[in-house]
Amino acid sequence: MVSIDAKTKPTHVCCIGAGYVGGPTSAVMALKCPDIQFTVVDIDDTRIAAWNSDKLPVYEPGLDDIVCSRRGTNLHFSTDIDQAIIDADIIMIAVNTPPQQSGCSRLGMATDLRPVEECARRIARVSQHSNPIVVEKSTVPCRTGELIANILRDNSRPHVNFTVLSNPEFLSEGTAIQDLLYPDRVIIGGLSNCHHAENALKSIYAHWVPEERILTMDLWSAELTKLAANALLAQRISSINSISAVCEAVGADIASVAQGCGLDSRIGSQFLRASVGFGGSCFHKDILSLVWLCDSLGLHDVAEYWNQVLLMNESQMTRFVDNILQAFDGNIQGIRIAVLGFAYKAGTADTRNTPAAFVCQQLLNKGATLSIYDPKVPEHHIRELLKLECKEQSTSSHI
């Protein structure tokens, strides 16, 4: 049972970042905690306007109904970031943390933490609560919590004492609402002597998550768990894809092999479906971050190991294109090819790192004519992405 003083029970939560994590997470929290006010803020007024409209900027099954039921009651979307920080006793940072193009090591790529740092400085400058709790929701490298804590300490008002927690998200696009409503686990990481802050955040989740599924650990372990979880899932995809190459070479059926392996209780069946490769923003970015972390720590063998997951993913996409070329004796000039699906995952509109963009680019470069259909991705977005991928090269396609 979560124990917390009624006087310090959370009453206002601010979420900085109205994207894929911040919006749905706050919406579900507002649904399950009607006694707490949730305000999602962002510097992008167009995005906030969309959250306040009938056409939300994020598509997830079930999200529209939840937002409509709570918006204006205990769920608010605003561009007044400072006021939301002032009102809040818990402030969640859910801003984007893309790879840093200039942060390359021998392998991998550092995470661009500037958006997180800017949030921390703003929170330190604005917050007036005596003991505000700052929660990392963004996916960040290990020890980012220490960076945030130092920024808060060095820039805060004299009477303000911040506590930093890590509460990583484990959302899968297309099932994010179910993931939030029925999570496998909720992880809360903190530094020593922050049990009060941990209990305050626990008290929110305790409205609907069984206590045995709420895990507390140290801050660094919580941060690393997110990277490790995505790396392990991506590893399974690359593993089964590598086996699919062997199957094609020897004449075996990859579906049968995957089924036979998946029935082993030690292995399980999830993420054992061979495909063109994984896409989306998380797997690729998080493995790059993990590889960079390992390499920067001098763990070069470990970095090489995880980098192979990315290389195998690239190999699978290339092999898929090669198979198409082989079917036409290497010449697809003028051949019309139907492409069913462009998003990286069915049921979503997300095209970040989608294998379809790579495949389509290669086919267009070889002279094919493409007819592309996706029920969620707007036509103009497909055209823009292919134009970008093809670097202004003229293409022939029907979308």
N, C-alpha and C positions, 0 to 999 in steps of 0.2 A: 504494500500500500504506500503510495507516494504521500509523504508528509510535508506540508508547507504552511507557514504562518499565513492566516487570512489577510493580515495587513500587507503582506508582500506578495500576495497572489497576483499573477500577471493580469492586467486589465487592458493594456494596449500593446499590440505587436505591430512593428513597422517592418515591411519587407522592401529593401532597396533592390530593384530589378524586376521589371514586369514581363519577364520572358517566359520561357518554357518551364523553368523551375519555380520562379517566384509566384506567377499567377495561379497555376493549379494547386500548388502547395498551400498557399494562403486561402484559396477558395474552400478546400477540403477542411482545413483547420477552422475556418469560419462556420462551416456547416456543422461540425462536431462540437464547437465551443461557442454557443450562442451568447455566453456571458462575457466574451472577450471581443474587443474591437480590433479588426485587422485592416491595416492601410498599406496598399501596395503602391510604391512610388517609382517614378522613372523620369529621366531627363527628356525622354522622347515623348513629346506631347501627342504625336500621332498615334503612338502605341497605346497611351493612356486613353485617348479618345475611343480607340477601338475596343478597349476593355469596357468602356462605358456605353457601348453601342450594342446592337443586335448581332453584329458580325465580329466575334472575338478574334484577336490576332493569333491565337493558338487553337488548333483543332485537336481535340481529344474526345472520344466518345464519353458522354455523360457530363462533360465540363459545362456546356451551355446551361443545362438545367440547374446545376449547383450555383453557378454565378448569378443567374437570374433570381434564384430563391433567396440569396443572401446579400446581393448588391444593394447598397443604400440602407441596410439594416445594421449588420456588423462587418460588412466587407466593402471597402472603399478603394477607389483607384484615383490617384492624384499626382500632380506634378509639383505640389508643395512639399518638397523633400524635407526642408528644415522643420516645418511644423510637425510633420509626422515623426521625426526624430525626437523632437521636444516632448511630444505626447507619450512616446513609447517607453516601456520598461524593458522590452526585449526588441532588439533590432537585428533582423536577419539580412545578411549580405548574400544576394543571389544574382550578382552581375556576371556577365560573360567573361571567361578567362581563356582567350584564344592562344594558340601557339605564338611564341615571340620569334619573329623572323630573324632578328639579330642575335638570338640567344642560342645559336646552334653550338653544340660541342662536337666531339668526334663522331658521336652518334646521337640521335634523338633531337629534341627541341625543347627549350625551356618554355614555361608558361608565362604569358604576359600578365603580370600581377598589378599593373598600373591601375586598372579599374578598381581593384580591391583596395589598393593603397589610397586612392582618391576618396573612396567611401569612408575608410578609417579616419582620414584627416577631417572630413566633413562631420562625421559623428562626434569626433573629439571636440571640434570647434563649437558644435551646436548643442549637444546633449546637456540637459540641466538636471536630469534624474540623479539622485545621489549614488545609486548602485546599478547602473544600466548593464544589461547582458547583451553582448554582441555575439551573434551566431554565424559561423561560416556555413553557408549552404552551397556556395560555388565550389566546384571541383578545383582543388589547389594542391601544390606539392607539399611534402612534409615540411613542417616547421613554419608554414605560413602563419599559423596562429601566433607564433612568437613575434613575427614581423608586425602583425596587427596590434598585438598587445603593446609593443614598444612604441608604435605610432600613437596609440591612444594615450599611453602614459606621458609621452613627451609633449603632447599638444592639448591635453584636457584642462578643464577648469580645476582650481585647487581642491574643491570639495567633491569632485566626481571620481568614483572608483569603478573602473570597468572590469568586467570578467568576460573572458573570451572562451567560447565553446565551439566545437566542431560537431556539426549535425549533417553529415553527407546525405545526398539524395540518391536513391536507387530506383529511378523511374525508367521505364521502358516505353518508348513511343508507341502509341496505339493502345496501351493498357495502363497509362499513367494514373488514371483515376482509381482503377482497381488496385494498383500498386500502393497508392496512398491510403485507400480505405482498408485494405487488408495486407499490410506490409509483412514480409518475412521477418524483418527485424528493423528496429529503429536504433541507430547508434548515436550516442552522445559522448563526446570526448572533451575532457577538461584538464586543466593543470591541477596541481595539488591544492587542497583547501578551497575547492570551489563547489562543495556539495550543495550549498544553498542554491547556486545558479543552476546546477544540474537538475535539482528537484523542481525548480521553477519551470524549466523546459519540459521535464518529465510530466508535470501536472497537466500540460496541454495535451500531450499524446495520450495520457491516461484516460482521457474522455472516451477513447474508442480502441486503443491498442492494449492487448493483454500485457500485464506488467512483465511477464517472463520474456516477452519479445522486445523489451526496451533494455538495451545493453549499454552500460557505461564503461569507459576505458580511458586511457590517457589520450591527450590531444593528438600526439604524433601517430599513435596507432589508428585513431579514427580517420585521420587524413589519409594514411596509407591504405586503409581498408578499401576506400573507394577506388583508388587506382588499381589495387591488386584485384578487386572483384571484376572490373571491366577487362583487365588484362587476361584473367583466367577464362572469361567467357569468350573473348576474341581468340584465345589460344585454341579453344575447342573447335571453333569454326575453321581456323586454319588447319587444325589437325585432320578434321574429317575431309576438308577440301584436298589435302595432300593425299589422303587415301583414295579419293575419287580419281586422282590422276593414275594411281596404281591400278585401280579397277578398269579404267579405260584401256590401259596398256595390256592387261592380261585377259580382258573379256569378262570380268566379274561385274556384279550388279551392286552399285554403291548403296542403294536403298536397302537391299538385303543385308549387306555388311553392317550398315549403321544400325539396323534393327537388331541384328544378332549381338552387336556390342552393347547397345543401349539397354537390353534386357538384363545385363549384368548389373546387379544392385550397386556394385562399387563404382560403376560408371554412370548409369542413368541415361535417359534418352534425350534430354534437352540439349539444344545446340549441337545436335549431331545430324543436321540436315545439310547436305552438300549444296553449294550455291555458287554464284559467280564471285562471291566475296562479300565481306562486311563493309558497311558504309556508315553514314551518320556522323555526328560531331564527336561523340564520346569515345568510342573505341580507339579510333586513330589518334586523337589528341591525347588521350590518357596514356596510351602505350608510348607515344613520343615523349611524354613527360616522365614516365617511369624509366625509359631507356636513358634519357638525359640525366635523371637523378642517379642511376646506377653508374653511368660513365663518369659523372662528376665526382662520385665518391670513390673512384678507382676500382669499382667492381666491373671490370671490362668484360669478363666472361658472362656475367649476368646480363649486362647490357646487350651483348651480342645475341644471347639466347632470346630475349624479348624482341629484339630487332628482327629476328627471323620470322616472327609472327606477322609483321608488316610485309616483309619480303615475300612470304608465302601468299599473302593476300593479293599482292601485285601480280605475282606469277599466275594465280588462278584466273584473274581477269584477262591477262595476256593470252593464256592458254585457251580461254573461251573464244576470244577473237580468232586465234589461229585455227581452231576447229571449224569456225564458219568459213574461213578462207579456204581450208582444205576441201570442204564440201563443194566448192566451186572451182577447184583446181587453181586456187590462188588469184582468181580474177572475178571481182564483184562489181566491176565497172558497169553502171546502169542497172544493176540488179535492185529490185524493190524489196526491202526487208521490213516486216512489221515488228515493232518493238512494243510489247505489252507491259507497261509499267515503267515509270521513270524515277519515282521516289526510291530512296534506298530500302524502304520497308513498306509492305502492303498496309493500307489503312492509314497512311500518313501522307503529308504533303512535303516532307522534308527531303531535300535533294543534296544536303551537305555530304560531300565525299561519296555520292552515290555511284556504284559501279556502272550504272547505266550511262552516265556521262562519259566515262572512259571508253566503254564499248562503242557508244554512238560516235564519239570523236574518231576512233580508229576506223570504223566502217565508212564514215563520211570521207575521211582522208584517202580511203582506198577507192572512192568513186561510187559507193552505193547510194541509192535513194531510200530514205527512211520514212516510214509512216509510224508515228509515235502516238500512243494513247496512254493516258493516266487519268483516272477519275478524280484525283485530288489536286494534282499539280497544275497550276494555270498555264495556258499555252504560252503566254508571253514570257513566263519564267523559264520554260524549257528552251525557248528560242534564245533568250539572253544568255543562258548558261552554255548552250552549245556554241554560240557566237564567241563567248569568252574562251571556251575550251579550244575552239578552232582558231583563235587569234585572228579574227576578222576574215578568215578564209571563206570564200563564197561556198555555200552548201546547198544541197537539194534535199528538202525534207518536207513532209506533210505532217502537221500536228493536230 
